[in-house]
Each structure stands twice: as structure tokens, then as C-alpha cells.
Amino acid sequence: MKLQNNLKALRAARKMTQADLATAVGVTRKTINTIENRVFVPSTVLALRIAQVLELPVEEIFELTEQD
């Protein structure tokens, strides 16, 4: 299984920069960048915090898919 995400599009739709989101959830801008580029898989706590800040269910941001 692989974790996919729509974080970049959802963040941009709210006119938030990576730095804005990072500050809101308590991580660095680079952490948000690596999540958006699927280099880093966030912890459950971080994924839930991102969902809170974006005011979305976590399932709308992150999705498990079959690995290629």
C-alpha cells in the first residue's frame, strides 16, 4: 500500500503557502514540501493536525492506494 495525497491542491485552494501551513501545524516548510511530493509520510498526529487546519476529513487529503 502507498499513501497518496492531495495536499498541494487543497492548500493552494485555500491560498495558503507551504510556510503558512507549516506554521499552523508546527513543522517546517520543508516537511510540508516533502509530504506534498510524497517523499515523507506524515505521522498520524501530523496528518490529523493538517486535516484540522484545512477543516477537512483526513480521508479527503490522504488516501491509501495499491502500490505500483
PyMOL commands that set and color helices and strands:
alter all, ss='L'
color gray80, all
select helices_A, chain A and resi 7-13+18-25+29-36+44-54+58-61
alter helices_A, ss='H'
color red, helices_A
select strands_A, chain A and resi 2-5+62-65
alter strands_A, ss='S'
color yellow, strands_A
deselect
rebuild
show_as cartoon
